[in-house]
Amino acid sequence: MADKNAILAGLAEIVEEETGLETEEVQLDKSFTEDLDIDSISMMTIVVNAEEKFDVKIPDEEVKNLTTVGDAVTYIANAAG
Amino acid sequence: MSKRLVITGLGATTPLGGDVNSTWQAALAGTPGAKTLEHDWVEQYDLPVTFAAEVAVEPAGVLSRPETRRMDRSTQLGMVAAREAWADAGLTDVEVDGERLAVSFATGIGGVWTLLNSWDTLREKGPRRVLPMTVPMLMPNGASGAISLAFGAQAGARTAVSACASGVEALIMAMDLLNTGDVDVVLAGGTEAAIHPLPLAAFANMQALSRRNDDPGAASRPYDIDRDGFVMGEGAGALIIETQEHAEARGATIYAELAGGAVTSDAHHITAPDPEGQGATRAVRRALASADASATDVTHVNAHATSTPLGDVPEYVAMKAVFGQHLESICVSATKSQTGHLLGAAGAVESVLTVKALADRKAPVTINLDNQDPKIPLDVVTGSPRELRQGDQVGICSSFGFGGHNAVAAFRTA
């Protein structure tokens, strides 16, 4: 299993790049929509960039299940196996 | 009954400078904006034209990173100019009624970099890698939409798309909005960022671009006998246009009056201008009529004058038809000699320069005019800026575009 801390750090960089939020704000318990104010287009951009960065596939129908940053980290960690 | 409309704020980012003041000072001094392009793609594609007039200040240094990522370069430049105009008008700390605030922001081509970069991504990396923001970034109304969002403009966000006439047409659309009575303030302007190998190759193949690769600064030479085409430029210009009532109520400083404007279409040829300039003539006449001005009120023209062998003459023919003998008393500035041709932003930036000329009573210079074409006997401002007389007067800014578009705005001293 891939290192979750490394995935969180990498994901935080992607979120910062897309939204301008500080990487420290991107915590496992934060909701993408409620806490980080990320809209659906930004979310898809983050997903596509995460797929490239971590060499995983995140199907469109899975994206709606990724409510929190932690959900995304877990999904990527499992997908990266 | 049309309202009295005034200009209270200006913004620009151009090959001459990152704001209005630096652009204006350079335009008075006579500064060539074109340079040899230092991009790998020039050599990669072996482009026949290797120079252009890029903006003096990169927008990425002015905007935040997420803004840069979510906006095409053309929208980025428009946003930079819009912000300057907004602040210049003193609107930053003023409560503006969003439902009475509109945007009219033009472009000739729109997000051409985004479209072609996304096409490259699709072909190289597949559809999954194409950015979800691609469409809102490439659409021609991208800038007007983003600007309306940034300033809370809810009374309409219109986009003039009439090639190189777009920038002036945006001002005329702003007048229409203000004359409805439903709008107090319009953030108007135009933007373009098309210095990409594809438009460069296409314009070069039309024989529209100067090939003076060995001397880029001397390439844009409107009215000169040795002119051989226009020089691609990029940038944006923005103007805050208000009803006089609204401007006076908030104690705004007024640069000039947007007194009138008109558009006509040639219906002659898709790219070539009507050699007799009939459409341009009608546009100037209608603009003066809508300004309630007579030909003899005009002291200054910022001409379209792109430096193409074909284009510069009909504009003179049109001016001669409208002004007759009085043309000898009008000083003409061809500022594309300095800025290059900003396509859909040209009319916006040149309107900013026309307004500055009237406000400061100084017409900017035309460079590279070594041997004036005898077919164009205009009084062209060269060498040093020309002082305009004191008292009320009118300056006009003309723009013409592929498609046979003619757009003319008339400004009166405040």
Interface residues (C-beta under 8 A of the other chain):
Chain A: E17 E18 T19 G20 I41 M44 T45 V48 E51 E52
Chain B: S64 R65 P66 E67 R69 R128 R129 L131 P132 M133 P136
